[in-house]
Amino acid sequence: MNDLSFLSALVIGLAGGVHCVGMCGGIVGAFSYAIPKGGSTRLYSLTYNLGRIASYTIAGALTGWLGQIVSQQIDQGIVILQFMSSVFLVILALYIGGWWHGLTKVEAIGRQFWRLLQPWSKKILPFKGPLHALPYGAIWGWLPCGLVYSVLTWSLASGSALNGAQIMLGFGLGTLPIMLLMALGFEKSKAYLQHPLTKKFMGILLLFFALFQLYLTFKNSLR
């Protein structure tokens, strides 16, 4: 694990923000009604997102640990996992760009777990204080999301729990700006991010990055 992996995950989170607008826009809108009258939207939104990012980081640690076990048990296991993560990044790029929506099938798998977890979030509403938004965000961090699942495959191929956690932390921080913008009601920003040309541009950037990762995987497998 190096700083480049963290920064790359951060960039993926930023680029994936165009997906967050469509996926989480309604959630953020409903979230605002749970804030007590006179409460700071900025503060509640920040604590909510800290909880969400914490869940991503925990998920990254778990998948990184699992990937470490697989790589130790299977010959060339880490190369196989890296190849799989690169393929998922290609699929993510196609998803973000609006060219293919195969990731929705992966999201459907996570919905079974989400149905068990979601009712717990309702018990926290309405918020009594900013800290109550923290566990609420932690629960919503497990919302079925193709973008999150794609980056988790990267954590899976990271080689350790620490590396996986760092990757998902970087990704979560990358999604933070757009989530805060949505919470603060910057409608013009939402319109720009939801524009088809913006999605295609971000999709192309992610596609180039994914193909570069595939190239590195093949190069490493030949050593």
N, C-alpha and C positions, 0 to 999 in steps of 0.2 A: 504494500500500500504506500502511495506517495501523495504529495500535495496535488499532483496533476489529476489523480482519480477523484479527489474531493472537489476540485475546481470543475472538472468535467461534469460531475453529478450536479453541481450548482448550476452550470449552464443548461443542462437538460431540464432542471426544475424551472429555470427562467423561460426557456423555449416552450416547455409544456404548459406554461401559464395560459396559453390560448385554449387549452382543453379545460383548465380549471374554471374559466369563466362560464362555460356551458354546463359543466358537471356540477359545480359547487355554487353557482350564482344563486339558485333558489334557497340553498341551505343558509348562505350568508344573509339573505333577505329575511328568512324566518328567525335567524339568530338575533337580529336587531330587536325583535319584539320581546325577547327574553331578558333584555337589559332593563334594570330598574329605571324608573323615571328620574332623569337628572344624572344618570350614570355616564361615565366617559366611554363612548364607543371605541375610542382608540385603545384604552386600557383593557376593556373586555375582549376586544378582538385580538389584542396581543397575547393575552393569557390563553385564549382559545387556541390560537395557532401554536403557542408553545406546547400545549398538550398534544396537538395533532402531530407536530414534529417529533415529540418524544415517542409517540407510537411508531412513527416511521423508523426512528433510530433503534427502538427495541426490535422491530420486525427485521431490520437490517442485521442486527447482531445475531438473531436466531437463524436467519438464512445463511449468514456467513459461517456460523458454527456448523450448520448442516452441510454446507458445501465443503468445509474442511474435512469432515468425516468421509464424505463421498470421494474426495480427491485422494484420501489416504487408503481407501479400500479398493479403488478401481485404477488400473493402469491408465495413465494419460487422463485421469479423471478431471483434473483442473482444465486441461485443454478442451475437453468435451463440454464442460460447464461454460467456459469462455465462448465457445462457438455458439452454444445455446443462447447466452446473453446477447451476443451480437445479432443473432437472428431476431430475437425479441425487440431489439432496438430498431431493426429494419421495419418490423411489423408496426412498432410504435410510430415511426416516421410516416408510414403509409396511413396510419390512423389519424395522426395530427393533421396531415395534409388533406384528409378527406378522400383518399384514393381507394382505401379498403378498410373495412370495419371489423376485421376478424377478431380484434381484441375484445369485442363485446361478448364473445363466447367465453373468454377467460373470465370476464367480470361475472358472468352468470354462475360460475363455480363458487365464487366468493359470496354470493348472495345468500347461500344456505347458512353460512356462519353469521352473516350480518343480521339475519332475521332473529337470531338468538341474542345478539348483542345490542341492537338498536333500542329495545324497550328500556334498557338501563339508563339511556341518556335522558329519557323523558322524566325520570325521577329527580333529575337535577334542576329541572325547570320549574318556575322561573328562577333566575340567578339571584342569590341573596347577596352576593359580593363578587368581585373580580376573580377570586380564587376558585369560585364554583364553575367558572368557565374553563378552568384547566382540565378537570376530569371529563367535562363535556367534549372538549376538543380531543382528548385522549381516546375517547370512544369513537368519535367520528373519524379519527385517523385510520380506522379499520374499514371504512366505507369501500365497497368493491370498486376498484378503479384500475383500468387497463394501464394507465400511465404509471401508477405506483407499482403494479405487478411487473411491468417491464424493467423498471430500475431495480426491483428486488432480485431479478435474475442476475443482474450485475453484481449485487451483493453476494449472491450464491457462489459466484465465480471469483470472489475476492480473496479467498484463501484462509480467512479467519473471522471470528466474531467481531473483533475490533475493527478490521477493515470494512466489514459489512455495515457496521454501525456508522462509521465515518462517511461511507458513501451515501447512506440514506439521510444522514444529518445534512450533508451538503445539498442533496436533492430537496429536502424539506425547506431549507433556508432559501433555495432558489425559487420555490413557489410562494414564499412569504410576501414579496412585494405586491403581486397581483391580488392575493387574498386580502391584504390590508386595503388596497385600492377599492376593491369591491365592497368591503365593510364600510368604508367612508363615503361610498356613493358616487364615485367618479364615473358617471355614466358614459362620458365621451371616451374614456379609456377602454371601457368595455366594448363599445362599438368598434373601435379600431382593432382590438384584439380578436373580435369575432368575425371580422371581415374575411371573406374567403381567400383573398390574396395574402393576408397576414398568415393565415393557417398554412397555405401552400409554401410560403417562404420559410416558415419555421419547420415544416415537414421536410423541405429540401435540405436545410442545415442539418437536421437530425439524421437524414438519410446518408449524407456525406460522412458524418461522424460514425454512423453504424458500419458503413462499408470500410472505413479506415480501421475500425476495431476488428472486422472480419479479416482484413489483410494482416494485421498484427497477430491474430490468432493462428492463421495458416503459417505465418513466418516462424512463430514460436514452436509450432508442432513439428517443423522440419529440422529443428536443432537436435 
